């Protein structure tokens, strides 16, 4: 009986190290497998598309600003030039004669109809009863993801192509369209630099962006 107990203890003592070795091997293999799978979680085209789309949207639309009412001429507000003249040529505004350094500016019926059809128009009534309009002209839209390059398992750089998507007001401010081209070279450059004109129907543009992964989620890297 005593010998049997000794034999049983010997068997148990020999099995225990074997069990520990098996558990250790399983843990190592499991950890290695986890890190291998984790390292294979590359930035996908779907993730890059989401990140680029959100980033382009966050930049907001191109806009133009103007006032209606009795508009006082100043260094940054010139109702007889630039965006006011363009909008008058487009039939959006009606500009009257100056009186005591003030110019009457009013929306036409066509202009009111146009603004009502454009989402995101901002309208603010001032103390002098003038109204300031901020009107979207075009939004940035993603065309495609061109290439994705992994830098580390949690960092990537990708290239993409985007284009402008103008609304009807943006069509008036297209730098290659007849309305903008009807101005002289100085006025055209000023419309582009300060008053929202751009080549909205031009060729798409290229861009690049860096992305980082936190746990399982990819996001635009903060500079």
C-alpha positions as CSV (number, residue, x, y, z in Angstrom):
1,X,0.0,0.0,0.0
2,X,2.8,2.4,1.0
3,X,4.7,1.5,-2.2
4,X,1.6,2.2,-4.3
5,X,1.3,5.7,-2.8
6,X,4.9,6.4,-3.5
7,X,4.5,5.3,-7.1
8,X,1.4,7.6,-7.4
9,X,3.3,10.5,-6.0
10,X,6.1,9.9,-8.5
11,X,3.7,9.9,-11.4
12,X,2.0,13.1,-10.2
13,X,5.4,14.8,-9.7
14,X,6.4,13.9,-13.2
15,X,3.1,15.0,-14.8
16,X,3.1,18.5,-13.2
17,X,6.2,19.8,-14.9
18,X,4.9,18.5,-18.2
19,X,1.6,20.3,-17.7
20,X,3.5,23.5,-16.8
21,X,5.6,23.2,-20.0
22,X,2.5,22.7,-22.1
23,X,0.8,25.7,-20.6
24,X,3.9,27.8,-21.1
25,X,4.2,26.7,-24.7
26,X,0.5,27.5,-25.3
27,X,0.9,31.0,-23.8
28,X,4.0,31.8,-25.9
29,X,2.3,30.5,-29.1
30,X,-0.9,32.5,-28.2
31,X,1.0,35.7,-27.5
32,X,3.0,35.3,-30.7
33,X,-0.2,34.6,-32.7
34,X,-1.8,37.7,-31.1
35,X,1.0,40.0,-32.1
36,X,1.2,38.5,-35.5
37,X,-2.5,39.1,-36.2
38,X,-2.2,42.5,-34.6
39,X,0.7,43.4,-36.9
40,X,-1.4,42.4,-39.9
41,X,-4.2,44.9,-39.2
42,X,-3.1,47.2,-41.9
43,X,-4.8,50.4,-43.0
44,X,-7.5,49.3,-45.5
45,X,-8.9,51.2,-48.4
46,X,-12.2,51.5,-46.6
47,X,-10.5,53.0,-43.5
48,X,-8.5,55.5,-45.7
49,X,-11.7,56.4,-47.5
50,X,-13.5,57.2,-44.3
51,X,-10.6,59.2,-42.9
52,X,-10.1,61.3,-46.0
53,X,-13.8,61.9,-46.5
54,X,-14.2,63.1,-42.9
55,X,-11.0,65.3,-43.2
56,X,-12.2,66.9,-46.4
57,X,-15.7,67.6,-44.9
58,X,-14.1,69.1,-41.8
59,X,-12.4,71.8,-43.9
60,X,-15.9,73.2,-44.7
61,X,-17.1,74.6,-48.0
62,X,-15.6,77.4,-50.0
63,X,-17.9,80.5,-49.4
64,X,-18.6,84.0,-50.5
65,X,-19.9,86.8,-48.2
66,X,-21.9,89.9,-49.1
67,X,-24.3,92.3,-47.5
68,X,-27.7,93.7,-48.5
69,X,-29.2,97.0,-47.4
70,X,-27.3,100.3,-47.3
71,X,-23.8,99.1,-47.5
72,X,-21.0,101.4,-46.5
73,X,-17.9,101.3,-48.7
74,X,-14.8,100.3,-46.8
75,X,-11.4,98.7,-47.5
76,X,-12.9,95.2,-47.3
77,X,-16.5,96.0,-48.5
78,X,-16.7,97.5,-52.0
79,X,-20.3,97.1,-53.4
80,X,-19.2,98.5,-56.8
81,X,-16.5,95.9,-57.3
82,X,-15.5,92.2,-57.1
83,X,-18.1,89.8,-55.7
84,X,-20.8,92.4,-55.7
85,X,-20.4,93.1,-59.4
86,X,-20.1,89.4,-60.2
87,X,-23.4,88.7,-58.3
88,X,-25.0,91.6,-60.1
89,X,-23.9,90.2,-63.5
90,X,-25.4,86.9,-62.4
91,X,-28.7,88.5,-61.6
92,X,-28.4,87.7,-57.9
93,X,-28.1,91.3,-56.6
94,X,-29.3,94.7,-57.7
95,X,-27.0,97.5,-56.9
96,X,-28.2,101.1,-56.8
97,X,-26.5,104.5,-56.9
98,X,-24.2,105.6,-54.1
99,X,-25.5,108.2,-51.6
100,X,-23.4,109.6,-48.8
101,X,-20.8,106.8,-49.2
102,X,-23.5,104.2,-48.9
103,X,-24.7,101.9,-51.6
104,X,-28.2,100.3,-51.7
105,X,-27.8,96.5,-52.4
106,X,-30.8,94.1,-52.7
107,X,-31.4,90.5,-53.5
108,X,-33.3,90.0,-56.7
109,X,-36.2,87.6,-56.9
110,X,-33.9,85.2,-58.8
111,X,-31.3,85.7,-56.0
112,X,-33.8,84.9,-53.3
113,X,-34.8,81.7,-55.1
114,X,-31.2,80.7,-55.6
115,X,-30.2,81.1,-51.9
116,X,-33.3,79.2,-50.8
117,X,-32.2,76.2,-52.8
118,X,-28.6,76.1,-51.4
119,X,-28.1,74.2,-48.1
120,X,-26.0,75.9,-45.5
121,X,-26.6,79.5,-46.3
122,X,-26.0,81.7,-43.2
123,X,-28.0,84.9,-42.8
124,X,-27.3,87.5,-40.1
125,X,-29.3,90.7,-39.5
126,X,-27.1,93.6,-38.2
127,X,-27.9,96.5,-36.0
128,X,-28.3,98.8,-39.0
129,X,-30.8,96.3,-40.5
130,X,-28.3,95.3,-43.1
131,X,-28.2,91.5,-43.7
132,X,-24.9,89.6,-44.1
133,X,-25.0,86.5,-46.2
134,X,-22.4,83.7,-46.1
135,X,-23.1,81.4,-49.0
136,X,-21.4,78.0,-49.7
137,X,-20.0,77.7,-53.2
138,X,-18.4,74.3,-53.4
139,X,-17.5,71.3,-51.2
140,X,-14.4,69.0,-51.4
141,X,-15.3,65.5,-52.4
142,X,-13.1,62.4,-52.4
143,X,-12.6,60.7,-55.7
144,X,-10.4,57.8,-54.8
145,X,-7.6,56.4,-52.6
146,X,-4.4,56.1,-54.7
147,X,-1.9,54.3,-52.5
148,X,-1.4,53.2,-48.9
149,X,2.0,52.7,-47.3
150,X,2.5,51.2,-43.8
151,X,5.2,52.9,-41.8
152,X,4.8,50.9,-38.6
153,X,2.0,48.5,-37.5
154,X,0.2,51.5,-36.1
155,X,1.2,54.3,-38.6
156,X,0.5,54.7,-42.2
157,X,0.6,57.3,-45.0
158,X,-1.9,57.3,-47.9
159,X,-2.4,59.3,-51.0
160,X,-5.8,60.3,-52.4
161,X,-7.5,62.3,-55.2
162,X,-10.2,64.9,-54.5
163,X,-12.2,67.4,-56.5
164,X,-14.5,70.4,-55.9
165,X,-18.3,69.9,-56.2
166,X,-19.8,73.3,-56.8
167,X,-23.4,74.3,-56.4
168,X,-25.2,76.8,-58.8
169,X,-23.6,79.8,-56.9
170,X,-20.2,78.1,-57.2
171,X,-20.7,77.8,-61.0
172,X,-20.9,81.6,-61.1
173,X,-17.6,81.8,-59.3
174,X,-15.8,79.3,-61.4
175,X,-12.5,81.0,-62.5
176,X,-12.8,79.5,-66.0
177,X,-16.4,80.5,-66.5
178,X,-17.6,83.5,-68.5
179,X,-18.6,85.7,-65.5
180,X,-15.2,85.6,-63.8
181,X,-13.4,85.9,-67.2
182,X,-15.3,89.0,-67.9
183,X,-13.3,90.9,-65.3
184,X,-9.8,92.3,-65.8
185,X,-6.7,90.3,-64.6
186,X,-6.4,92.2,-61.3
187,X,-10.1,91.8,-60.5
188,X,-9.9,88.1,-61.4
189,X,-6.9,87.5,-59.2
190,X,-8.6,89.4,-56.3
191,X,-11.8,87.3,-56.8
192,X,-9.7,84.2,-56.5
193,X,-7.6,85.4,-53.6
194,X,-10.3,87.0,-51.4
195,X,-13.8,86.4,-52.7
196,X,-14.2,82.6,-53.3
197,X,-13.6,82.3,-57.0
198,X,-11.7,79.1,-58.0
199,X,-11.4,76.5,-60.7
200,X,-14.2,74.5,-59.4
201,X,-14.6,72.5,-62.6
202,X,-10.8,72.0,-63.1
203,X,-8.9,68.8,-62.8
204,X,-9.0,66.8,-59.5
205,X,-6.2,67.5,-57.0
206,X,-3.9,65.1,-55.2
207,X,-3.4,65.0,-51.4
208,X,-1.6,62.9,-48.8
209,X,-2.5,62.1,-45.2
210,X,-1.1,60.3,-42.2
211,X,-3.1,57.9,-40.2
212,X,-2.6,56.2,-36.8
213,X,-4.2,53.2,-35.2
214,X,-5.3,53.2,-31.6
215,X,-6.4,49.7,-30.5
216,X,-8.6,48.7,-33.5
217,X,-9.5,52.1,-34.9
218,X,-7.7,54.0,-37.5
219,X,-7.9,57.9,-37.5
220,X,-6.2,60.9,-39.0
221,X,-2.9,61.6,-37.3
222,X,-2.7,64.8,-35.3
223,X,0.3,66.9,-36.4
